[in-house]
Amino acid sequence: NEEEEEEEYLLVPNEDHEEIVGTQIAFSAREEEAAEEEEEETEEEQHAAITPATANRNKEKFRLHQMCADGDVRGVHAWLRRNCAFQSNKNKKPAIAKKMETTTITKKGKALSSSVKKFFASGTPAATGQTWPPPPVKEIFDSKTGRKLTPDLENAANDDGDDEENDKENDKEKNEDVNGRDDNGNTPLAIASALSVREASASITEALLSNEHIDVFGFCDGDGFNAVHWACKIGNSKTLEILLTHEQSLVDFRADDLKCSTPAMVASKYAQLECLSVLKAFRCNINMRDIYGNSILYECASELGTLKERSKWHSKTRKFLLDTFPELRVAILHHADCGDHVSVRPHQESPDRIVAILKALESASEEKSALKASGGGFFKDEFHLDDSFMEADPEDVLRAHTEDYVATLAELGEAVGDTPIAFTPFVQTKRGLPPRKIKPVANSDTFWSSGTLRAASRAAGAAVEAVKRVAEGRNRHVFCCVRPPGHHAGLEGATENAVSSGFSIVNNAMIGALHALESIDSIQKVFVIDFDVHHGNGTEEIARSWTNRQKRERMQSSSSSHKQVFFCSIHLGDDGVRSGIEFYPNTGLKDDPLGNCLNVAIAPLWANGIEDKRIRTRKRHFDEQTTSSEENNETTINATQDTTTTTANATTTTTTTMMMNGAMGAESASTMNETGREAWMKAVKERIVPAIRAFGPNILIISAGFDAAETDLGNVGVDRRGERKPGVNLTPKDYEEMTARLVEAVESCPEAKGVVSILEGGYGSYDVGDSGLDRNILAKCCVSHIKGLSSFGFDKSTYR
């Protein structure tokens, strides 16, 4: 059987067959290599793009364009001289025509001159007794070319039989305009700017600019670039300088391409460092972004020919930009005074928080420039630390707080010595609250030490300095790495019905916001977003009070001022009805549309019975030394009290989320059934980002709390049985994404100047045995936030 024999043959090892197969594999490998080389060559050819100077054109038809492309400086000069003379003669009215303007034919049958006969023969009827001249010359067109005719009465008689020659000359005149476009849609100025020979490019550009009719803003039809963009693409820095000297406004002129690129963006994409230096000298706005919200650093060297070239020049271009334009870096404002605020015993809100964050930032590798703590991709030269800022002026603090409260702070600053005192009960007593509403001294979570006033003033000063820098364009994004926090401090400290000051002394965010609105003319709108896990009740109180005061003043004085502040808080909430967990500060249930306040309350994970098994109820050594998490559950843990007492809050379970659906926008039904991290990130995208874009702020101020992070103290709720349960469980990557979305939203606003972020909560994790709090999760989340602030482009493909 032949089939059986064939199968048997195939099963028998065959040395010749193995040799053939091996040869085929080797040949395939060589083929793949050749294909890769061919692909690289093709890539090089594709990126060796045709420029206006190298494009083919009709040389006879477009003589000026071709002379520019050939670098013929003398030819261009000669053409311009002839063209100027032609234009001069063309604008001069012929003497005979001027004379005949006043001539009128009155006698019937009067003989006409030969030139007049010739003119009438071109199509205008010669009726006896008709008033001279005939219909206006501008209404007479050549039947072949469609070109307007300007008759020269002296030479008309000599032009018989020369129609074809005249047509050719007319075509040449038409196509040799100094602003005319060749058959590729390129102007002579763009061709000159795109020349590879720099000297010729500069000389021809200078010659063309001497023509009074030159259009420096004209785009090329193909790519949407004009001369200044082509100079930046090719690297003709001298030509660029000549163009900008002629017309300063070209320095930030956007191209008509898909990304609306500025000259600086084009120079960055093609790694033209000399051109970037010229743009710097002419004070370009390096913070401008393309239509997708990407910074100039996002596409450094991205348009170079090969992967090898792009890899080589990316880091060089990027470093050059950051060194030449320091305003591209994120400024991190910090001062040693912020470490002088201490508590009476070990405390979660301590100077160790700042130490951990700064240590994580300093861990950036000098050589590889990647922060391991943030998962890579963040560079040390993208930020710089700065402590050169002053304490806040009393005037700035008084914009956000009452005179009585500021006087109380001053009194404490003079009276308190080396031993810290309980801050919240002292302030409540000064305000005259009844004894039953005053917090017991033993349970106070907020303290005042001899260095507190100095630390709080410096923290508020950082916020003021940050908004100044952003408004003046010295930095686009600023992070204030300061303490103590401030978003629970209202007009008089702890807000009405609040059981605590929540570690807050003065409201840094609102001090910065109101300084911007009341002291800086260019700032009309400020959007304050608070993403601490606890509602920013103090910030809302101040923002609402300022908004209402502005309305009253406008009504009384008929003021035309339209300055506005908008406050938005995304936070975790549970009213405790079902879970037995009340979450501090028991506010943020609903929006206040008239007061420009939007509250986005997120149902906790425990609302759906989701629990992180790693967080268990157990007695800890740390519990005997410190208070528990700030506002989140306001627990007091000390040597004589091992159990946890929680304080109030309220917000969304399914019922409370429905209360949020109002004038400021309703959440979808799916969001109402979601909890924790998923609901949080969805709300940022669907509720907060649209609100920012709709408001259109000049400055975005972020109250950046990191206590919604997984395993953080602030992310834990304690029920009546003493069980600890996680609430949101955000990751460092979530903080980066959330920040990047906020940055993208504000950068899409036409009048935006930048972002100011101010540290609020975030404390660390208990799970470290006997060594105290682990601040690692705080440091990671904060570094990721700064990475989001420095996001030079928002790659949505990496986010949900």
C-alpha positions in Angstrom: 0.0 0.0 0.0 1.6 3.2 -1.2 -0.1 5.4 1.5 1.2 3.2 4.3 4.7 3.2 2.8 4.6 7.0 2.7 3.5 7.3 6.3 6.2 4.9 7.4 8.8 6.8 5.4 7.8 10.0 7.2 8.1 8.4 10.6 11.7 7.1 9.9 14.5 9.6 10.9 16.2 11.0 7.8 19.5 12.7 8.1 19.1 14.5 4.8 15.7 15.7 5.8 17.1 17.2 9.1 19.9 18.9 7.2 17.4 20.5 4.8 15.2 21.6 7.7 18.3 23.2 9.4 19.3 25.0 6.3 15.7 26.3 5.9 15.7 27.6 9.5 19.1 29.4 9.0 17.8 30.8 5.7 14.6 32.1 7.4 16.7 33.7 10.1 18.8 35.5 7.4 15.6 36.5 5.7 14.2 38.0 9.0 17.4 39.9 9.5 17.3 41.3 6.0 13.6 42.2 6.5 14.5 44.1 9.7 17.2 46.0 7.9 14.9 46.8 5.1 12.2 48.0 7.5 14.7 50.3 9.3 15.8 51.7 5.9 12.1 52.2 5.0 11.6 54.0 8.3 14.5 56.3 7.6 13.2 57.1 4.1 9.8 57.8 5.5 11.1 60.2 8.1 13.4 61.9 5.5 10.3 63.8 4.8 9.9 66.0 1.8 10.2 69.7 2.8 9.0 72.7 0.9 12.6 73.2 -0.3 13.0 69.7 -1.7 9.6 69.2 -3.2 9.2 69.1 -6.9 7.5 71.9 -8.7 7.0 73.4 -12.1 10.2 75.4 -12.4 9.1 77.6 -15.3 5.8 78.4 -13.7 7.1 79.1 -10.2 10.4 80.9 -10.8 10.6 82.7 -7.4 9.8 79.5 -5.5 12.5 77.5 -7.4 15.1 80.2 -6.8 14.3 80.0 -3.1 14.6 76.2 -3.2 17.9 76.4 -5.1 19.3 78.9 -2.5 19.8 81.5 -5.3 20.2 84.6 -3.1 21.1 86.9 -6.0 18.2 85.6 -8.1 15.7 86.3 -5.3 17.1 89.8 -4.8 16.8 90.5 -8.5 13.3 89.2 -8.7 12.3 91.3 -5.7 13.8 94.4 -7.3 11.9 93.8 -10.6 8.7 92.9 -8.7 8.9 96.1 -6.6 9.4 98.2 -9.8 6.4 96.4 -11.4 4.2 97.0 -8.4 5.2 100.6 -8.4 4.4 101.1 -12.1 1.2 99.1 -11.8 -0.1 101.4 -9.0 0.7 104.5 -11.1 -2.3 105.7 -13.2 -1.5 106.2 -16.9 -1.4 109.9 -17.9 -3.7 109.5 -20.9 -6.3 107.6 -18.9 -6.3 110.4 -16.3 -6.8 113.0 -19.1 -9.7 111.1 -20.7 -11.5 110.7 -17.4 -13.0 114.2 -17.9 -13.7 113.8 -21.6 -17.3 113.5 -22.7 -18.7 112.7 -26.2 -21.5 115.2 -26.8 -21.8 115.5 -30.5 -23.5 112.8 -32.3 -21.3 111.0 -34.8 -18.0 112.5 -33.5 -15.0 110.5 -34.7 -13.2 108.4 -32.1 -9.5 107.9 -31.8 -8.0 104.6 -32.9 -7.1 103.7 -29.3 -10.7 104.3 -28.2 -12.0 102.2 -31.1 -9.6 99.4 -30.1 -10.8 99.7 -26.5 -14.5 99.5 -27.5 -13.7 96.6 -29.8 -12.7 94.5 -26.7 -16.4 94.2 -25.8 -17.8 97.5 -24.7 -20.5 99.0 -27.1 -19.6 102.4 -28.6 -22.9 104.2 -28.8 -23.0 107.8 -30.1 -23.5 110.3 -27.4 -22.3 107.9 -24.6 -20.5 109.4 -21.7 -16.8 108.6 -21.4 -15.4 106.5 -19.9 -17.4 103.3 -20.3 -18.3 101.0 -17.4 -15.5 100.7 -14.7 -12.4 98.8 -15.8 -12.6 96.5 -12.8 -15.8 95.0 -14.3 -14.0 94.0 -17.5 -12.5 90.5 -17.6 -10.6 88.6 -20.2 -12.8 85.9 -21.8 -9.9 83.3 -21.8 -8.0 83.7 -18.6 -10.7 85.3 -16.5 -8.2 87.9 -15.5 -9.2 91.5 -14.9 -8.1 93.8 -17.8 -6.3 97.1 -17.1 -6.1 98.7 -20.6 -3.1 100.9 -21.4 -4.6 103.2 -24.0 -1.2 104.3 -25.3 0.0 100.8 -26.2 -3.3 99.2 -27.1 -2.8 99.9 -30.8 0.5 98.1 -30.8 -0.7 94.9 -29.1 -2.7 93.4 -32.0 -2.0 89.7 -32.5 -0.2 89.3 -29.2 -3.0 87.7 -27.1 -1.2 84.4 -26.5 2.0 86.1 -25.4 0.0 88.4 -23.1 -1.8 85.3 -21.6 1.6 83.7 -20.8 2.8 86.9 -19.1 -0.4 87.2 -17.2 0.1 83.6 -15.9 3.7 84.4 -14.9 2.6 87.5 -13.0 -0.2 85.6 -11.3 2.1 82.8 -10.1 5.1 84.9 -9.1 3.4 86.6 -6.3 5.7 87.0 -3.2 3.0 85.2 -1.1 1.9 82.8 -3.9 1.8 79.1 -3.4 3.4 76.6 -5.7 1.7 73.4 -6.9 2.6 71.9 -3.5 0.9 74.7 -1.6 4.2 76.2 -0.3 5.0 79.8 0.0 8.5 81.3 -0.9 9.0 82.2 2.7 8.3 78.7 3.9 10.7 77.3 1.2 13.4 79.6 2.3 12.9 78.7 6.0 13.1 75.0 5.1 16.5 75.2 3.3 19.2 72.9 4.6 21.9 75.5 3.9 21.5 77.9 6.9 23.3 80.9 5.4 21.2 80.8 2.2 18.1 80.3 4.3 18.8 83.3 6.5 19.8 85.6 3.5 16.7 84.7 1.4 14.4 85.0 4.4 15.7 88.5 5.2 15.3 89.5 1.5 11.7 88.3 1.4 10.9 90.1 4.6 12.0 93.3 3.1 9.0 93.2 0.8 6.2 95.2 2.3 3.5 92.7 1.0 5.1 89.6 2.6 2.7 87.5 4.7 4.7 86.0 7.6 1.6 84.1 8.9 0.8 82.2 5.8 0.4 78.4 6.2 1.6 75.8 3.7 -1.4 73.8 2.4 0.1 70.3 3.0 1.3 70.3 6.6 -0.2 73.4 8.1 3.2 74.8 9.0 4.3 78.4 8.3 7.8 79.7 7.9 8.6 79.9 11.7 7.5 76.2 12.2 9.7 75.1 9.2 12.7 77.0 10.6 12.2 75.1 13.9 11.8 71.8 12.2 14.9 72.1 10.0 16.9 73.8 12.7 17.6 77.1 11.0 18.1 79.1 14.2 19.4 82.3 12.4 16.3 82.3 10.1 14.1 81.8 13.2 15.7 84.8 14.8 15.2 87.0 11.7 11.5 85.9 11.5 10.9 86.7 15.2 12.7 90.0 15.0 10.4 90.9 12.1 7.2 89.7 13.9 7.4 89.0 17.7 4.0 87.5 17.8 5.2 84.5 15.8 7.0 83.2 18.9 3.9 81.3 20.1 2.0 81.1 16.8 0.2 77.8 16.5 0.5 75.7 13.4 -2.6 74.5 11.4 -1.7 70.9 12.0 -3.6 68.2 13.9 -2.0 69.1 17.3 -2.0 72.9 16.9 1.8 72.8 17.6 3.7 75.9 18.7 7.2 76.6 17.3 8.7 75.3 20.6 6.8 72.1 20.3 8.0 71.6 16.7 11.6 72.3 17.8 11.3 69.8 20.7 9.9 67.1 18.5 12.9 67.4 16.1 15.5 68.0 18.9 16.5 71.4 17.6 18.1 72.8 20.7 19.5 76.0 19.1 16.0 77.0 18.0 14.7 76.4 21.5 17.4 78.8 22.8 16.2 81.4 20.3 12.6 81.0 21.4 13.7 81.3 25.0 15.4 84.7 24.1 12.2 85.9 22.6 10.2 84.9 25.7 8.1 82.1 24.3 5.4 80.6 26.6 7.0 77.1 27.1 4.0 76.0 29.3 1.6 76.0 26.3 0.1 72.6 25.5 -1.1 71.0 22.4 -4.8 70.3 21.6 -4.6 67.0 23.5 -3.2 68.7 26.6 0.3 67.4 26.2 3.3 69.3 27.4 6.3 70.2 25.3 8.3 67.5 27.2 5.8 64.7 26.2 7.2 64.2 22.6 10.8 65.1 22.9 12.7 64.0 19.7 9.6 61.9 18.8 9.8 62.9 15.1 13.4 61.9 14.5 14.0 59.2 11.8 14.9 56.0 13.6 14.4 54.5 17.0 18.1 54.8 17.7 18.1 58.6 17.0 14.9 59.0 19.1 16.4 57.1 22.0 19.7 59.1 21.8 18.1 62.6 21.6 15.1 62.1 23.8 17.0 62.5 27.1 19.2 65.2 25.7 16.3 67.3 24.5 14.4 66.7 27.7 17.4 67.7 29.9 18.0 70.8 27.8 14.4 71.9 28.2 14.3 71.4 31.9 17.6 73.2 32.3 16.7 76.1 30.0 13.1 76.4 31.1 13.0 75.7 34.9 9.3 76.6 35.0 8.6 73.2 33.4 9.6 71.5 36.7 7.3 70.9 39.5 8.3 73.2 42.4 8.1 71.5 45.8 7.8 74.1 48.5 9.0 72.9 52.0 10.5 74.6 55.0 12.1 73.2 58.1 9.7 75.3 60.3 7.0 72.8 59.4 8.7 70.3 61.6 8.4 72.5 64.7 4.7 71.6 65.2 4.7 68.6 67.6 2.2 66.8 69.9 2.3 65.8 73.5 2.9 62.2 72.7 3.7 60.1 69.5 1.1 61.0 67.0 0.1 60.0 63.4 0.2 63.7 62.2 3.9 64.2 63.1 7.0 65.6 61.4 7.8 62.0 60.3 5.3 62.4 57.5 7.3 65.1 55.8 10.6 63.2 56.4 9.2 60.1 54.7 8.0 62.0 51.6 11.3 63.9 51.2 13.3 60.7 51.6 11.2 59.1 48.9 11.9 62.0 46.6 15.6 62.0 47.4 15.8 58.3 46.5 15.6 59.2 42.8 18.6 57.8 41.0 21.0 60.3 39.6 22.0 58.1 36.7 18.8 56.2 35.7 16.6 59.1 37.0 13.7 56.8 37.9 12.1 56.7 41.3 11.7 53.1 42.4 9.1 54.0 45.0 6.7 55.2 42.3 7.2 52.2 40.0 9.5 54.0 37.6 8.9 56.6 34.9 9.4 59.6 37.3 12.5 61.7 36.9 14.4 63.6 39.5 15.0 66.6 37.3 11.3 67.0 36.9 11.0 68.7 40.3 13.0 70.9 42.5 12.8 71.6 46.2 12.6 75.2 47.4 12.4 76.8 50.8 12.7 80.4 49.7 9.3 81.6 50.8 8.0 83.7 53.7 5.4 83.1 56.3 1.9 84.2 55.5 1.0 87.8 56.3 -1.8 88.3 58.9 -3.7 90.0 56.1 -3.7 86.7 54.1 -4.8 84.6 57.1 -7.6 87.1 57.9 -9.1 86.6 54.4 -10.0 83.0 55.4 -10.5 83.3 59.2 -12.2 85.7 61.7 -10.3 88.3 63.7 -11.2 86.5 66.9 -9.8 83.2 65.8 -6.6 84.8 64.5 -6.3 86.7 67.9 -6.7 83.3 69.7 -3.8 81.8 67.6 -1.6 84.8 68.4 -2.4 84.5 72.1 -1.5 80.8 72.1 1.7 81.5 70.3 2.8 83.8 73.1 1.5 81.7 76.0 2.4 78.1 75.2 5.9 77.0 76.2 7.7 73.7 75.8 4.8 71.5 76.8 2.1 71.2 74.1 -1.5 71.8 75.1 -4.8 70.4 73.8 -5.9 72.8 71.0 -9.5 71.9 70.2 -10.9 72.3 73.7 -9.0 75.6 74.2 -10.5 77.1 71.0 -14.0 75.7 71.8 -13.8 77.3 75.3 -12.7 80.7 73.8 -15.7 80.6 71.4 -18.1 80.1 74.4 -19.4 76.7 73.6 -21.4 74.9 76.3 -19.4 72.4 78.4 -21.2 69.5 77.0 -20.0 70.4 73.5 -16.3 70.9 74.5 -14.0 68.1 73.7 -12.4 66.5 76.7 -8.7 67.4 77.0 -7.8 63.7 77.4 -9.4 62.9 74.0 -8.0 65.9 72.1 -6.4 64.8 68.8 -5.1 68.3 67.9 -2.3 69.9 69.9 -0.5 73.3 70.1 3.2 73.5 70.8 5.7 76.4 70.9 6.5 75.9 67.2 2.9 75.5 66.0 2.2 79.1 65.1 5.5 79.3 63.1 4.8 76.0 61.3 1.2 77.0 60.5 2.3 80.4 59.2 4.9 78.9 57.0 2.5 76.3 55.6 0.0 79.1 54.7 2.9 81.1 53.3 3.7 78.2 51.0 0.2 78.3 49.6 0.4 82.0 49.0 3.8 81.7 47.3 2.6 78.8 45.2 -0.4 80.8 43.7 2.0 83.7 43.0 4.4 81.5 41.1 1.6 80.0 39.0 0.0 83.3 38.3 3.3 84.9 37.2 4.3 81.9 35.1 7.4 81.0 37.2 6.0 77.5 37.7 3.2 75.7 36.1 2.6 73.2 38.9 3.6 73.5 42.6 3.3 71.1 45.4 3.4 72.4 49.0 4.9 69.7 51.2 3.9 71.3 54.5 2.1 70.7 57.7 0.0 71.0 59.8 -3.0 70.3 57.5 -5.8 72.8 57.1 -8.9 71.6 55.4 -10.9 71.1 58.6 -10.2 74.6 59.8 -13.2 76.8 59.2 -13.8 80.5 59.8 -13.3 80.0 63.5 -11.3 76.8 63.6 -13.4 73.7 64.1 -16.7 74.1 62.2 -20.1 74.2 63.9 -21.1 70.9 65.4 -17.6 69.4 64.6 -16.2 67.4 67.4 -12.6 68.2 66.5 -10.2 70.5 64.7 -9.0 67.4 62.8 -5.3 68.3 63.1 -6.0 71.6 61.3 -4.8 75.0 62.5 -5.4 77.4 59.5 -6.9 76.6 56.1 -3.9 76.7 53.8 -5.9 76.0 50.6 -8.4 78.8 51.1 -5.7 81.2 52.2 -4.0 80.6 48.9 -7.2 80.7 46.9 -8.4 84.0 48.4 -5.0 85.6 48.0 -5.2 84.8 44.3 -8.7 86.1 43.9 -8.3 89.3 46.0 -4.6 90.3 45.3 -3.9 89.1 41.7 -5.9 90.9 38.9 -5.3 88.2 36.3 -7.0 85.5 38.5 -10.8 85.5 38.1 -11.7 81.9 38.9 -10.2 79.4 41.4 -11.3 75.8 41.6 -10.5 74.0 44.9 -10.7 70.2 44.8 -10.3 68.2 48.0 -9.6 64.5 47.6 -8.7 63.7 51.2 -10.7 60.7 52.5 -12.5 63.1 54.9 -14.8 65.9 53.8 -13.2 69.3 53.7 -15.8 70.9 55.9 -13.6 73.9 56.9 -12.8 74.7 53.3 -16.5 74.5 52.3 -17.5 76.8 55.1 -14.9 79.5 54.1 -15.7 79.1 50.4 -19.4 79.4 50.9 -19.0 82.4 53.2 -16.8 84.2 50.7 -19.1 83.5 47.8 -22.1 84.8 49.7 -20.2 87.9 50.8 -19.2 88.6 47.1 -22.9 88.4 46.1 -24.0 90.8 48.8 -21.2 93.3 47.8 -22.2 93.1 44.1 -25.8 93.8 44.9 -25.0 96.7 47.2 -22.4 98.4 45.1 -23.4 97.3 41.6 -19.9 96.0 41.3 -18.9 94.4 37.9 -16.5 92.0 39.6 -17.1 88.4 38.6 -14.4 86.7 40.6 -15.5 83.2 41.8 -14.3 80.3 43.8 -15.7 76.8 43.3 -15.2 74.1 46.0 -15.5 70.4 45.3 -14.8 67.5 47.8 -14.7 63.8 47.0 -14.6 61.9 50.3 -15.8 58.7 52.0 -19.0 58.7 54.1 -21.2 56.5 56.1 -24.0 57.7 58.4 -23.6 54.5 60.5 -27.3 53.5 60.2 -26.5 50.1 58.7 -22.9 49.6 59.5 -22.6 51.1 62.9 -19.6 53.2 61.6 -19.9 57.0 61.6 -17.2 58.7 59.6 -15.7 62.0 60.5 -16.7 64.9 60.1 -20.3 63.9 59.4 -20.7 66.5 56.7 -20.7 66.6 52.9 -24.1 65.0 52.5 -25.3 67.3 49.8 -24.3 70.0 47.3 -24.8 73.8 47.7 -25.3 75.0 44.1 -25.8 78.7 45.1 -22.6 78.6 47.2 -20.6 76.9 44.4 -20.0 73.7 46.4 -20.1 70.2 44.9 -19.8 67.2 47.3 -19.1 63.8 45.9 -19.5 61.3 48.7 -18.4 57.7 48.1 -19.9 54.7 49.8 -17.2 52.7 51.7 -16.3 49.1 50.9 -17.8 47.9 54.1 -21.2 49.0 52.9 -21.3 46.0 50.6 -19.7 43.7 53.2 -16.4 43.9 51.4 -13.6 43.6 53.9 -9.8 43.5 53.7 -8.9 40.5 55.8 -5.4 41.9 56.5 -7.0 44.5 58.8 -8.1 42.8 62.0 -9.2 43.9 65.4 -6.3 43.4 67.7 -4.6 45.2 70.5 -1.4 46.8 69.2 1.6 48.1 71.0 1.3 51.4 69.0 -2.2 51.8 70.4 -0.9 52.5 73.8 1.3 55.4 72.6 -0.7 57.4 70.1 -4.1 58.6 69.0 -5.7 56.9 66.1 -6.5 58.3 62.7 -7.4 62.0 62.6 -10.8 62.9 61.3 -11.6 59.5 59.9 -12.6 57.9 63.1 -11.2 60.4 65.6 -10.1 57.6 67.9 -8.3 58.2 71.1 -5.9 55.4 72.1 -3.8 55.7 75.2 -2.4 53.7 78.1 -5.6 53.7 80.0 -8.0 53.3 77.1 -7.5 50.4 74.8 -10.8 50.6 73.0 -11.6 53.0 70.2 -14.3 55.7 70.3 -15.4 57.0 67.0 -16.8 60.3 66.0 -19.3 61.5 63.6 -19.7 61.8 59.9 -22.2 61.0 57.2 -22.4 60.4 53.6 -23.4 57.9 51.0 -24.8 54.6 51.4 -27.4 54.0 48.6 -29.8 56.4 50.3 -27.3 59.2 50.9 -25.9 59.0 47.4 -29.4 59.6 46.0 -29.4 62.9 48.1 -26.4 64.0 46.1 -28.2 63.9 42.8 -29.3 67.5 42.3 -28.5 70.7 40.5 -24.8 69.9 40.3 -25.3 66.7 38.4 -26.5 63.2 39.2 -24.6 60.1 39.4 -25.5 57.1 37.3 -27.4 54.2 38.7 -24.3 52.0 38.4 -22.3 54.4 40.6 -24.9 54.2 43.3 -24.3 50.5 43.6 -20.5 50.8 43.6 -18.3 51.4 46.6 -14.8 52.1 47.5 -12.0 52.5 44.9 -14.1 51.8 41.8 -16.8 54.3 42.7 -14.1 56.9 43.6 -12.2 56.7 40.4 -15.4 56.6 38.3 -16.6 59.8 40.1 -13.4 61.6 39.4 -13.8 60.9 35.7 -17.6 61.5 35.4 -18.3 64.2 37.9 -15.2 66.2 38.9 -13.4 66.5 35.6 -16.6 67.8 33.8 -17.1 70.3 36.7 -13.6 71.7 36.2 -14.0 72.1 32.5 -17.4 73.7 32.9 -16.1 76.2 35.5 -12.9 77.1 33.5 -10.6 78.1 36.3 -7.4 80.1 36.1 -5.9 78.1 38.9 -6.7 74.7 40.3 -5.9 74.2 44.0 -5.8 70.6 45.3 -6.2 69.7 48.9 -4.2 66.5 48.6 -4.9 64.0 51.3 -3.5 60.4 50.9 -5.5 58.8 53.7 -7.8 57.0 51.3 -4.9 54.7 50.4 -5.0 51.0 51.2 -3.8 50.2 54.7 -3.6 53.9 55.7 -4.9 54.8 59.2 -7.4 57.2 57.7 -8.9 54.6 55.4 -10.2 52.5 58.4 -13.6 52.5 59.9 -14.2 51.0 63.4 -17.6 49.6 64.2 -19.3 49.2 67.6 -17.6 45.9 68.1 -14.2 47.4 67.6 -13.6 45.8 64.2 -11.5 47.7 61.7 -12.7 47.8 58.1 -11.2 49.4 55.0 -13.1 52.2 53.3 -11.7 53.0 49.8 -8.3 51.3 49.2 -6.8 53.5 46.6 -3.4 52.6 45.2 -0.4 54.8 44.4 -1.2 54.3 40.7 -4.8 55.6 41.4 -3.4 58.8 42.9 -1.2 59.3 39.8 -4.2 58.7 37.5 -6.5 60.9 39.5 -3.9 63.8 39.5 -3.2 63.4 35.8 -6.9 63.6 35.0 -7.3 66.8 37.1 -4.2 68.3 35.4 -5.6 67.4 32.0 -8.9 68.9 32.8 -7.6 72.3 34.0 -5.0 72.4 31.1 -7.9 72.2 28.7 -9.3 75.4 30.0 -8.2 78.4 27.8 -7.3 80.8 30.7 -5.7 78.2 32.9 -2.3 79.1 34.5 -1.6 76.0 36.4 -2.1 73.8 39.5 -1.2 74.3 43.2 -1.3 71.2 45.4 -1.2 71.3 49.2 -0.6 68.3 51.5 -3.5 67.4 53.8 -3.9 64.0 55.3 -2.2 60.6 54.9 -0.4 59.0 57.8 0.8 55.5 57.2 0.0 51.9 58.2 -0.2 50.1 61.6 1.1 46.8 60.3 4.7 47.2 61.4 4.9 45.3 64.6 6.6 47.2 67.4 8.4 49.8 65.3 5.5 52.4 65.1 3.8 53.6 62.0 5.1 52.6 58.6 5.0 55.8 56.4 5.8 53.9 53.2 2.3 54.0 51.8 2.1 57.7 52.4 5.4 58.3 50.7 4.5 56.2 47.7 1.1 57.8 47.1 2.6 61.3 47.5 5.4 60.6 45.0 2.8 59.2 42.6 0.8 62.4 43.0 3.8 64.5 42.2 4.4 62.3 39.2 0.9 63.0 38.1 1.5 66.8 38.5 4.6 66.5 36.3 2.7 64.4 33.7 3.9 66.0 30.5 1.3 64.1 28.6 -1.8 62.2 29.6 -1.6 58.7 28.0 -5.2 57.6 28.5 -4.3 54.1 27.3 -2.6 53.4 30.6 -5.7 54.3 32.6 -9.2 52.9 32.8 
